Amino acid sequence: MKFIWKQFSGYPSSGMRTDNLSINYLYRLPNFASHVLGWHNIVARSALDGWQFAHHLTFFGGLPFSPSFSVQESSTGTSVSLPNVFMGTPDVTPRLGITGNLASPSSSLYFNPSALSVPNLYPANNGTGPRNYIRQPGTFGNDMTMSKTFTILEGKTLELRVSAYNAFNQVRRTGINSGITYKAQGASFANGFQVYNTPDQVLSRLAANTNPLNAFNQYRTGVGYSNLTSVLPMRIMELGLKFRF
């Protein structure tokens, strides 16, 4: 078999993130004490005037990826050595081929696992299906800061800064469970394969399971499902003081 390494490992890169937008601005708040309340004493001005608000808002597209796969023997749960069986070498792992519409067939799936197929056995197919043809969900960052500088003495200041990262505490998912498990349908691979681990299939096999936590954990690790464990951090609050002299 002639193996074309560029075809197997080339474009697009798994680190290629497109569709990025970043917005930054700084707003100096009106002097609340003197302009709004009409208080001109030094204590009120020091506490309420001179605040500024900074906002960093960014949106970015998801990273591209190729779904991985494993194959179980029909009569056992033993996994097949994919590189050796499909590629004839332990050094290269085959990729799935696209045979249908990848659009999600249900609300529980991000892509359609049934639209992908196990490659033909070596040497009929070199296992170099398309690379990185699905993108993870895009997400965003929304960070805000309020700050003020207090003058203590000439040349000596104290800066107070209050920051909120992911200010509105929003869930930002960034990963997809992309590993597909296939079950061989017979003693020979010529009998074909069946997808074995979509969320709906997992739930049907666990219908008699009385442990709801176990059932949920099995569900969320089904192929094509948004991984609830790979989320960006929830809201982080930070309070800082900086003394300049």
C-alpha positions as CSV (number, residue, x, y, z in Angstrom):
1,M,0.0,0.0,0.0
2,K,1.3,3.4,-0.9
3,F,0.9,5.6,2.2
4,I,0.7,9.4,1.6
5,W,1.7,11.0,4.9
6,K,0.8,14.5,3.8
7,Q,-2.8,13.3,3.1
8,F,-3.0,11.7,6.5
9,S,-1.6,14.5,8.7
10,G,-2.0,17.7,6.7
11,Y,-4.5,20.5,6.5
12,P,-6.6,21.6,8.3
13,S,-4.7,21.8,11.5
14,S,-6.5,20.8,14.7
15,G,-5.4,24.1,16.2
16,M,-6.9,26.3,13.4
17,R,-9.6,28.5,15.1
18,T,-11.5,30.8,12.8
19,D,-14.2,33.4,13.1
20,N,-12.7,35.4,16.1
21,L,-14.0,38.7,17.3
22,S,-12.6,40.7,20.2
23,I,-14.1,43.9,21.6
24,N,-12.3,46.0,24.3
25,Y,-13.3,49.4,25.7
26,L,-12.6,51.6,28.8
27,Y,-15.3,53.9,30.1
28,R,-14.6,56.6,32.7
29,L,-17.7,56.9,34.9
30,P,-19.1,60.4,35.6
31,N,-18.0,61.9,38.9
32,F,-21.0,60.7,40.9
33,A,-20.3,62.8,44.0
34,S,-19.7,66.2,42.5
35,H,-21.8,66.0,39.3
36,V,-24.7,63.9,40.4
37,L,-25.1,64.4,44.1
38,G,-23.5,67.8,44.3
39,W,-21.2,66.8,47.1
40,H,-17.9,68.6,46.9
41,N,-16.3,67.5,50.1
42,I,-13.0,65.6,49.8
43,V,-14.3,62.4,51.4
44,A,-17.3,62.0,49.0
45,R,-15.1,62.9,46.0
46,S,-12.4,60.4,47.1
47,A,-14.9,57.6,47.5
48,L,-17.3,58.1,44.6
49,D,-15.5,60.0,41.9
50,G,-12.8,58.7,39.5
51,W,-14.1,55.2,38.9
52,Q,-13.6,53.5,35.5
53,F,-15.1,50.4,33.9
54,A,-13.2,48.1,31.5
55,H,-14.9,45.4,29.4
56,H,-13.4,42.6,27.3
57,L,-15.8,40.7,25.2
58,T,-14.6,38.0,22.8
59,F,-16.3,35.4,20.6
60,F,-14.3,32.6,18.9
61,G,-15.2,29.6,16.8
62,G,-14.6,26.0,17.8
63,L,-11.6,23.9,17.0
64,P,-11.8,21.3,14.2
65,F,-11.6,17.6,15.0
66,S,-11.9,14.2,13.6
67,P,-14.0,11.7,15.4
68,S,-12.1,8.7,16.7
69,F,-13.4,5.1,16.8
70,S,-12.9,1.7,18.3
71,V,-14.3,-1.7,17.3
72,Q,-15.5,-4.4,19.7
73,E,-15.7,-8.1,18.7
74,S,-19.2,-9.3,18.1
75,S,-19.2,-12.0,20.8
76,T,-17.1,-10.2,23.5
77,G,-16.3,-6.7,24.6
78,T,-12.7,-7.1,23.5
79,S,-11.4,-4.2,21.4
80,V,-9.7,-4.7,18.0
81,S,-6.2,-3.3,17.4
82,L,-7.1,-0.8,14.8
83,P,-3.7,0.1,13.5
84,N,-2.6,-3.5,13.0
85,V,-5.9,-4.8,11.6
86,F,-6.9,-1.8,9.3
87,M,-3.5,-0.3,8.4
88,G,-1.1,-3.2,8.7
89,T,1.2,-1.2,10.9
90,P,1.1,-0.2,14.6
91,D,2.3,3.3,13.7
92,V,-0.8,4.8,12.0
93,T,-4.4,4.8,13.2
94,P,-7.2,4.8,10.5
95,R,-9.8,7.5,10.3
96,L,-13.5,7.1,9.6
97,G,-15.1,7.8,6.2
98,I,-18.1,10.1,5.6
99,T,-21.0,8.2,4.0
100,G,-24.0,10.5,4.9
101,N,-25.3,13.8,6.3
102,L,-23.4,14.8,9.4
103,A,-26.2,17.1,10.5
104,S,-27.5,16.3,14.0
105,P,-30.4,13.9,13.9
106,S,-31.7,14.8,17.3
107,S,-31.4,17.4,20.1
108,S,-29.1,15.1,22.1
109,L,-26.4,14.9,19.4
110,Y,-24.0,17.5,18.0
111,F,-23.3,15.4,14.9
112,N,-24.7,12.2,13.3
113,P,-22.5,9.1,14.1
114,S,-24.5,7.1,11.6
115,A,-23.1,9.2,8.8
116,L,-19.6,7.9,9.4
117,S,-18.3,4.5,8.5
118,V,-15.4,2.1,9.4
119,P,-12.8,2.1,6.6
120,N,-12.3,-1.0,4.5
121,L,-9.8,-3.5,5.7
122,Y,-6.1,-3.2,4.7
123,P,-5.0,-3.1,1.9
124,A,-8.2,-2.1,0.1
125,N,-8.3,1.3,1.9
126,N,-5.5,3.3,3.4
127,G,-7.8,4.7,6.1
128,T,-7.1,8.3,5.3
129,G,-10.6,9.7,5.4
130,P,-11.1,13.5,5.7
131,R,-9.3,15.2,8.5
132,N,-10.8,17.7,11.0
133,Y,-14.1,18.1,9.2
134,I,-16.3,18.8,12.3
135,R,-15.9,21.9,14.5
136,Q,-16.5,22.0,18.2
137,P,-19.0,24.5,19.5
138,G,-17.9,28.1,19.4
139,T,-17.9,30.1,22.7
140,F,-17.1,33.5,24.2
141,G,-15.5,35.4,27.0
142,N,-17.1,38.2,29.0
143,D,-14.8,39.9,31.5
144,M,-15.5,43.1,33.4
145,T,-13.4,45.3,35.7
146,M,-14.1,48.3,38.0
147,S,-11.1,50.2,39.2
148,K,-10.2,53.4,41.0
149,T,-7.0,55.0,42.1
150,F,-6.8,56.7,45.5
151,T,-4.1,59.4,46.1
152,I,-2.6,59.0,49.6
153,L,0.4,61.3,49.4
154,E,2.3,63.0,46.6
155,G,3.8,60.1,44.5
156,K,1.9,57.5,46.5
157,T,-1.3,55.9,45.3
158,L,-3.5,52.9,46.0
159,E,-5.3,51.3,43.1
160,L,-8.5,49.2,43.9
161,R,-9.6,46.8,41.3
162,V,-12.6,44.5,41.2
163,S,-12.8,42.0,38.3
164,A,-15.4,39.4,37.2
165,Y,-14.4,36.8,34.7
166,N,-17.4,35.2,32.9
167,A,-19.3,37.9,34.7
168,F,-22.8,36.5,34.2
169,N,-21.8,32.9,35.2
170,Q,-22.8,31.4,31.9
171,V,-22.1,27.8,30.9
172,R,-19.6,27.7,28.0
173,R,-19.1,24.2,26.5
174,T,-16.1,23.6,24.4
175,G,-15.8,19.9,23.8
176,I,-17.7,17.0,22.2
177,N,-17.6,13.3,23.0
178,S,-16.3,12.2,19.6
179,G,-15.2,8.6,20.2
180,I,-17.5,6.2,18.4
181,T,-17.7,2.6,19.5
182,Y,-18.7,0.1,16.8
183,K,-19.8,-3.5,17.5
184,A,-18.9,-6.1,14.8
185,Q,-22.0,-7.8,13.5
186,G,-20.5,-11.2,13.0
187,A,-17.3,-13.3,13.1
188,S,-16.1,-11.6,10.0
189,F,-15.7,-7.9,9.5
190,A,-17.5,-8.4,6.2
191,N,-20.7,-8.7,8.2
192,G,-20.4,-5.0,9.0
193,F,-20.5,-2.8,12.1
194,Q,-23.1,-1.0,14.2
195,V,-22.7,2.2,16.2
196,Y,-22.9,1.1,19.9
197,N,-22.7,4.2,22.0
198,T,-25.0,7.1,21.1
199,P,-26.8,8.6,24.1
200,D,-30.2,7.1,23.1
201,Q,-28.6,3.6,22.7
202,V,-26.9,3.9,26.1
203,L,-30.2,4.9,27.8
204,S,-32.1,2.0,26.2
205,R,-29.5,-0.5,27.5
206,L,-29.8,1.2,31.0
207,A,-33.6,1.2,31.1
208,A,-33.6,-1.2,33.9
209,N,-30.8,0.6,35.8
210,T,-32.1,1.9,39.1
211,N,-29.0,4.1,39.7
212,P,-29.8,7.5,38.1
213,L,-26.3,8.9,38.6
214,N,-24.8,5.9,36.7
215,A,-27.4,6.3,33.9
216,F,-26.7,10.0,33.6
217,N,-22.9,9.5,33.4
218,Q,-23.4,6.8,30.7
219,Y,-25.6,9.2,28.8
220,R,-23.3,12.2,28.8
221,T,-20.4,10.1,27.5
222,G,-22.3,8.9,24.5
223,V,-20.8,9.7,21.1
224,G,-21.8,13.0,19.6
225,Y,-22.9,14.5,22.9
226,S,-21.7,17.8,24.3
227,N,-19.4,16.9,27.1
228,L,-20.7,18.5,30.3
229,T,-17.3,18.0,31.9
230,S,-15.3,20.1,29.4
231,V,-16.6,23.6,30.1
232,L,-14.7,26.8,30.6
233,P,-14.5,28.2,34.2
234,M,-17.7,29.6,35.7
235,R,-17.6,33.1,37.2
236,I,-14.4,34.1,38.9
237,M,-14.3,37.2,41.1
238,E,-11.0,38.9,41.9
239,L,-10.3,41.8,44.3
240,G,-6.9,43.4,44.1
241,L,-5.1,46.3,45.7
242,K,-1.9,47.8,44.2
243,F,0.2,50.3,46.1
244,R,2.4,52.6,43.9
245,F,5.3,54.6,45.4
